[in-house]
Amino acid sequence: MTKMCNENLRKIRRDKNYSQEYIANLLNISLKAYSDIEQGKTILKYEMIIKLTSILNISPDNICKISLQCKSKHEIINSKIIDYLKNNNISIPKELFE
């Protein structure tokens, strides 16, 4: 992730008054692992972005504007489908994110 993406993630988390420990627990990772994500020490995989966007109730491009441009066509279509479902209050089975 670029520095701006790290800062966006940190700002969004803080705006929602979530601690790093709280997010780490929801992601089922250590506090250090989550801290490394915000500091840019870890490459953020697409699956983790999706989990973070679900926890923070945001879209992937809120974290990093170029995130959708870096994905394959298949991933972009999936992301758009997920956004459509969320925007239309259609529930998404959790097992699809595992």
N, C-alpha and C positions, 0 to 999 in steps of 0.2 A: 504494500500500500504506500501511496505517496504521503508526504508529511501532511498535506492538506486533508487527506482522507482520515488520517489518524486524529487530527484535530477535530474534524467533523464528528467522528465517532465519540470522542471524549466530550465534546460540547453537547451532543444529543443526550448522552448518558447523564451528564450533569444537569441539563435542563429538566430532565425527568426525575431528578433527585434519586438516582440509582447509584449505589456504590459499586466499585469494581468487584468487590466480593459478592454482591448480590447477582450481578451479571454472570460472574464466573460460576456460581452455584447453579444458575439456570442452564448454563451451557455444559455443566458437568465437567468443568476443567478447573485447574488450580488458579488461585489468585495471581500467581506469577505468570502463568500462561496467558491470562487475560491482560495483565499489565503489559506483557510483551506485545500483544496485538495492538494496544493503544500506542505503544512506543515505536511501532514499526519494526520490531525485531523478528516478527513472525509474518510469513506470507499468509494473507487471509484467503482461504479457499472459498469457492462459491457456496458450498454447503454451509460454511460458518457465516457467511454474509446473510444467507437466507434465515438462519436461526436468529442472528442478531436483529434482522429487520422484523421478524415475528415478535421477539421480546420487546423491541423498542417501538413497535407499531409504526414503521416507516417503510419506504421503498428503498431498494438497493442504491439508487442514485442519490439518495439523501446522504449516504456515507461517502460515496465517491462518484462524481459525475461521469467519469469515464468507465465505470464498472460495466455498464451494459455494452459499451463499444468493444470491450475486451473479450467478450464471450462469443461462443459459436452461435450460429443461427438458431440451433436447437435450444440452447440455453436462453436466448433472447425471447423466443416464442414461449417457452415455459414461464419465464419471468412475467411476460405480458399476460399470460393466462392467470397466473397467481394474482397479479394486480387487479385484473378484471373481477375475479372471484371476491377478493377483499373489498373492492369498491362497491360491489353489488350485494354485500353482506351474505355471500354464499359460503357456507362453512367448508373448510378444507380438512380432509382427514389427516390427523397428525402422522399416521404411518407413512404418508407420502414424503415426509421430511426426514425420515430415518435412513 
